């Protein structure tokens, strides 16, 4: 069990990098190459306000970048969780869990996002580095140095 605890930082980094890469892949064409107009149209056709396409696309692309480096991980993961919940609700639910276009993939991404909300980025991340730096400064301040 002790060995498994030592692997936790790698597991969290793996989850972050995987989720970030997938989100970048899905968000890239929405943000660039005229895809934003198509995404606004698609979101509007789902019965949602078209402006919601902007936070969706930016969460996927720019949020994916933040996840890979481990910055604002819990917040970005919450945004990804909401994005995936809406995708399941409005796009994939009607196809069932395992049907063509089913919700198993967005559900998997949502669960990964939930794990990152719960456990954070881990020490192999900018969040972890900043957190450790803050702890070191507060220890020095507490000791009077």
HELIX and SHEET records of a PDB file:
HELIX    1   1 UNK A    2  UNK A    6  1                                   5    
HELIX    2   2 UNK A    8  UNK A   31  1                                  24    
HELIX    3   3 UNK A   35  UNK A   45  1                                  11    
HELIX    4   4 UNK A   52  UNK A   69  1                                  18    
HELIX    5   5 UNK A   73  UNK A   87  1                                  15    
HELIX    6   6 UNK A   88  UNK A   92  3                                   5    
HELIX    7   7 UNK A   93  UNK A   95  5                                   3    
HELIX    8   8 UNK A  104  UNK A  119  1                                  16    
HELIX    9   9 UNK A  126  UNK A  143  1                                  18    
END                                                                             
